[in-house]
Amino acid sequence: MKLKQDVKNVWNSVPPMVRLGVTLVGGFYAFSKIKSLVGSGALVNASDLAKLKSEGVEPTYLESQYKGFADALYNAMYYVPFGTNEGAIFSIFGKMKNDVDVLKTIQAFGTRRQEWTTGVHGLAWFIADELDTSDIAQINTLLASRGITYRF
């Protein structure tokens, strides 16, 4: 009980503006940690993959290739100074042969850190944030031309 009273006395001796700052920083930190645990991007539902498999749609690539696609997409959006490498993004989506390929790439992407923040998001969020509507339309047109129904 003495420790609790001592902490209360120290906290009350801190100027109100400092207490407000500590509270805001602590709240932001707690919020960002909780958000990173929950994630904020659309992830793949296992039943979607199972449904496609039951329809005879199989992955075109090995799991490691989907991880490579996901890493390359992230690098094209995150590690390019002053912008986004749209060409690299279009190239990767040009390699998708069916809906399973797109879903496995989204699954491999998982949630990743947004630049300059502690926020984490899925691939769909990054696509919407990094590309303009004409670029997204180009990806969706490319996917549609291959008979892929997934849209960003």
C-alpha positions, 0 to 999 in steps of 0.5 A, a space after each residue: 500500500 505504501 508503494 501505491 501511495 508513493 507512486 500517487 504522490 510522485 504522479 501528483 507532483 508532476 505538472 499537469 501538462 507533463 502528465 497529459 503528455 505521458 498519458 497521450 504517449 502511453 495511450 498511443 503506444 498501447 493502441 499501436 501494440 494492440 492494433 499490431 496484434 489484431 492487424 488491420 488488413 484483409 487476410 485470407 479466409 482458409 475456407 476461400 482457399 478450401 472452396 477453390 481447391 474443391 473446385 479444382 483450382 490449385 496453386 501455380 507456385 511453391 509456398 516460397 514463391 508466394 513469400 517472394 512475391 509478397 516481399 517484392 510487393 512490400 519492397 516496391 511500396 515501402 523501400 522505394 525512395 520518393 514513391 512506389 515502383 508500380 512497374 514491379 507491382 504490375 509485373 508480380 500481378 502479371 504472374 498470377 494465374 488464378 485466384 489461389 495465386 492471388 490469395 496465397 500471395 495475400 496470405 504470404 504478405 500477412 500484415 506488415 508495418 506501414 512506413 513511418 508509423 507503428 501501424 500494420 496492414 495487409 496487402 489490400 490496404 497497401 495497394 489502396 494506400 500506395 496506388 492511385 485508382 487508375 493503377 488499381 484498375 490496371 491491376 484489376 483489369 490484368 487479373 480479370 483478363 486471366 479469369 481471376 475474380 479477386 479485385 482490389 
